[in-house]
Amino acid sequence: MTPEEENHDQPAAPAYASPLLARDGAINGDGIDAGVALHYGRPLPEQRSLEAGTALADLSHRGVVTVTGPDRLNWLNTLSSQQTQGLEPGQSTEALFLSLQGRIDYDCRVVDDGGTTWLLVEAFEAAPLAEWLDKMRFMLRVEVADVSADWAVVGSTAEVDDFADRLVWKDPWPGVTEGGFAYSGEDHPGRMRPWYEYLVPAAGLEAALEGRELAGSMAVEALRIAAWRPRFGVDTDEKTIPHELDLLRTAVHLEKGCYKGQETVARVHNLGHPPRRIVFLDLDGSHHTLPAPGAEVFFEDPKRGERVVGRVTSAVLHHEAGPIALAVIKRNVDPEATLKVVSGETEYAAAQQLIVATDAGQVVGRQTGFLRGPR
């Protein structure tokens, strides 16, 4: 079985229950966020507090993989889509491990402390990622370990003063990192959402968050979706390539040396177009419900009639915007068209906001326009 097949089957991670589920009002999450609180009884106020930087989010169900040894950064550089060679202690980045076809096998939030490189991943990624990396070591001086049981992740939209001595990953989104390229415009809502993920020893999680206001995973998802930030295992499938999610801006270095999947990345970016694009949807809120993940997205084609053009990947009730969603649809769908989402017996009108340009790719010879590289 290939890493891609292992990944997107999403094998169940060992059962986990955060000690913070004992907090008053805590409702356990489900699916990819099982094991931590969906909310603590106040879902919309929790969003406001998280957005304001006064609440913290328990992400202790996430996976953590470490790579140690003097060759670690050069080695990761040969395997991943990102330039990790020369990564400074405390510097954050994002890296993808791709299949030969350029499809995303693993998506890692990366930070190095000067002796260890930390890969923060979804829970279902950790064990297969560590196993795959271990097989790729050959004779290099590196050691790989899945330390998910020993470390917990805590999320925040602000720097936490008394966490100053803790290792933190700062999300580069939606900046265009060195060697990256943006498929969306200047006015990006992600600029309103700084995001930090702190590493805390699992045994000290309760003590670290004692007396603090908490926000559940619903609040984290609401801010993420509003920021157009794709999430691996949620907004991806077995066919996803980075271009479709605008991940070239933070997770791909287009000028680095050879790595698995690079040929597809370069070919689509320079000469072709991604077949699909992620899109933000403002949903009709009159139903007081949300479409389920996988709900079909329809487009009324003037020539071909109504047809399915994609599926909803994430949906949430936002404290200001109301019901919002991310969907992955065919690239050439009219970006001005109002779409329709059908979930069970319910239909939702959905207004698009363009994330990935319909002409994404084919940048060779292009001097100006919507697409751009880093400043």
N, C-alpha and C positions, 0 to 999 in steps of 0.2 A: 504494500500500500504506500502511495506517495505521500509526502507531507501535505500536499494540497487536499488529498482525499481524507487524510486523518483530520485536518483542520476543520473543513467545512461540514463534516459529519458532527462536529462539536461533541466529542465524547464527554460524558458527564464527569465533571471534576469531583473529587472526593467531597462528600457531604460536609458543608461548612455552615456554622451558625455563629454570627458575631456576638460577642458578649454584650454589645450595645443594644441588641434586640430586647434586653431586659428593661430598657428605658420605658417609662410610662408612655402609652399610646403607640408604641412601635408596631408597625404592620410589616411582616416579612415580605420581601420582594419575591419575584418569580422569574423564571427563565434565566437569562444571562446574569441577572442581578439577585438571584436567590441567595439567601444567607446574610444579607444586610437589609436594613429597613427601607421599604418603599417610601414611607413617610412616618412621622411620629405623631400623627393625628391632626396636623395643620399643614396640609400639602401646599397651599398657595402662599401663606405667610412664610413657610420655609423657603420657598423660591426667592421671595423678597429679601429674606435675611442672608441667604447664600449669595445673592447678587450684590448685596451691600457689603459683603465681606465680614459679617458679624457671626455667621454660622459656619460650621465645618461639616464635611460629608465623610461618613464612614465608608471607605472603599476597601475594607480589609478582605473582601472576597477575591480581589484581583490577584493575578499571578506575579511573582517576582523571580527572575532568573539572573544569576550573577556569572560573570566571566572574569577570571583572574589570570595573572601571569604576564610577563613582559611583552609577549607578542599579541596581546588581546586586541588592541585597537587596530593594528595592521591586519590582523586576521579577520576581524569583523568587517573591515573595509573591503576585503576581497569577496565577501559573501553577500553584502547588503547593498541596497540602492543608495545609501548615504555615504558621505565622506566622513569616516570616523577617525582616520589617521590624523593625529595632531589634536584630537579633542582635548580641550583643557579641563582640569578638575573643576567640577561644578557647572560646566557648560552642558546645556540641554539640547537634544536634537531628536529627530524621529527617523527610524530606519525600517525599511521593508525587506523581507526575504521573499523572493519571487520564484515562481516556477520557470521552466525553460520558455514557456509561452508568455511570460510576463505577468501572469496572474498572481495575486497576493496570497502567499502562503502564511506569512506572519507579519504583524504590524507591531513594532516595539517603540516604546517611549524610552529614550536612552539618556543616561547621565553617568559620568565617570567621576570617581572621587580621588583619583590619582593612583590608586592601587587596584581598584575593582570597577568594572563596568557593570552597571545595573540596567537590566531590561525589564521594564514594567509592562505587563501584558494582561489580556483577559484571562480569567481563570482557566478556561479550557485550552488555552495556548501553552501554558507554562510547561507541563510535563512533556508533550510532544516536541516543543521547541528545544528544551534542554536535551532531550534524547537525540534529536537531529543534529544539534550543534556538537554534541559529544562525538558523533560519528564523523564529523567533518574536521576533527582536530589534527589528524595525521601525526606528524612529528613535531608540531609546534608547541611552544611553551605556554599552554593555556589550560585552564581547568573550568569546567562548566558545572553549575549546580542549580537545582530548583529549590529556592529557599522560601517558597510561598508560605510555608507553615511557620516560619520564623519572623516574617516581616509583614507589617500591615501598611496599607496606603491610606492617607487622609487627604481629602481634596478641599481646596479653598479658592476663592476668587481674589484673595489678598494675601500678602506676605504675613505670616504669623510671627509676631515679635519673639515670643518665647519658644518658637521652633527654630530659631536662627542657627542653632548648632546641629540641626538635622539636615540630612541630604534631601534636596528637593529637585524635582523635575518641573521646569517651567515650560508650558506649552508654547511652541513657536508660532502656532496658528494665530492669526491668518497671515503672518509675515511671509515674505518670499526670501527664504534662506539662500545662502551662497550656493550657486549652481542650480537653484530652483527656478520655477516658472509658474506664473499664475494664469489660470483660465477664467478667472472672474475679475470684476472691475475694482476700481479704487474704493468705492463706498461699500465696504464690507462690514456687516454687523458683528463679525467676530472680534473686531477691534474694541468692542464694548465689553468683552468677556476675557479678562486675564484669567489664567488658570494655573494652579500650582498643585502638585502632588507630592506630599511629604512621606518619607519612609520612617516608620515608627516600629520599634520592636514589638512583635505581636503580644508578648507577655505584658507589655506596658501600655497597651492600647487604652484600657479603661482609665488608668491613672492619667494618661496624657490628655484625655478628653473629659475628665471629671469636671463637672460644673460648667461645661461649655454648651452653647446652643448648637443643636445638630439639625442638619437637613438631610432628607432621605434621597434615595436614588432617583425618585421622580423629579426632584428639584434639579439634580445634576443633569438629567436628560433634558429638561425644559431649557436650561441655559445652553446646553450643547446644541440642540436642534436649532434654537434661535440664532446661534452663532455659525450655522451651516457646517458644523464640525462633524465629519463622518466618523463612525465607530466600527471597528472591525468586529465581525460576527453579528452585526446588526444591520448595517447599511451595505454589507458585502455579500457576495455569494461565490460559488466556485469559479465563476468566470470573470470576476472583477479585476480590472487593470487600473493602475493608479490614476491615469488620465481622467477616468470617468468620475472620480470623486474630488478632483482638483488637488490631489495629493502631491503633484509635482512641486507645489509651492513649499512644502515643509519636509517631505520624506524622500525626495529624489534629487541627487546631484547629477546633472546632465553632462558634466564634463569630467567625471572621474573615470578610473580605469574599469576594466572588464569585470562583470559580475553576472551571475545567472539571471536571465531575463532582460539584460540590457539591450539586446538587439530589438526586441519588441518595443521596449520603452522608446528607444531612439527612432525606430521606424514610424511608429504611430505619431510621435511628437513632430517629427521633421517632415514626413511625407504623407501621412494618412490622417484619419480621424478616429477617435474612440467611437465604438458603436453605440454607446449609451452615455447618458449624463445624469448626474444627481441634480435634483431640483427641490427648491423650498416651496411648500404649499401652504397658503392661507385657506383654511377649511371653513365651510359654512357651519356656524355654530348653533344653528337652530335645533339640532337633534339632541344636544346635550349628551352626546356619546362621541367616541373616537373610533376611527377605522382600525381594524386589527392589522398587525404586520402581515404583509403579503396580499392585502386588499388590492384588487385590480384598479389600474388607472386607465380611463378611457379618453379618447380624443375624437371629436367630431370632424372627420376629414371631409372637406367639401366635395372631393372627387370619389372617395372610397367609402364614405359613410362612417358610422361609429366603429371604432376598433380599439382593442387593448394595446396600450403602448408602454406599459410598465407596471410596477407594483410599489406600494407604500412600504417603506423600510422601518420608519420610526414615526410615532405620533404621540402627542402629549397635549395637555391643557396648560397653556402658559398664563401666568398671572396677569399679564397685560395684553398679549396678542390673542388670547383665546386659543381655540384648537389649531394647532400647527403640525406640520409633518415634513419629513423628507421622503422623497421617492426617487427611484432610478427608472428613467424612461428612455425611449429611443432618442438618439441625438437630434434627429432632424424634425422633431415635433415643433410646430409653430410656437415660439416662445411667448407670443402675445395671446394665445388661445386660453380660454377658461377650460379646465379639464374637469372630469367627473371621476370620483372615487366611489367604488361600490364595495361595501363590506357587509356580507350577509344580505339582509333585505333593505339595508339603508344606503341611500345615495347622498354623496356630499359634493357640492360644487367646490372647486378648488382653483384658486388664482395662483399662477406661477410667479416665482421670483427666480430669475436666472442665476445659477451658480456657475455652471460650466458653459462657456459660450458654445453656441450651435456650430461655429466654425473652428472649434478647438482642434489643434493639430495643424499640420501643413505649414510650419513656421519658416521653412527654408525660403529665403528670398523676401519674407515679409518684413517690412521696415517699421510700419506703424500699425495701430489698430487696438482692438480690445485686449488682445493677449500681450503679456509683457513678462520680461525677466526681472531679476532683482535690481533694485536701485543701488 
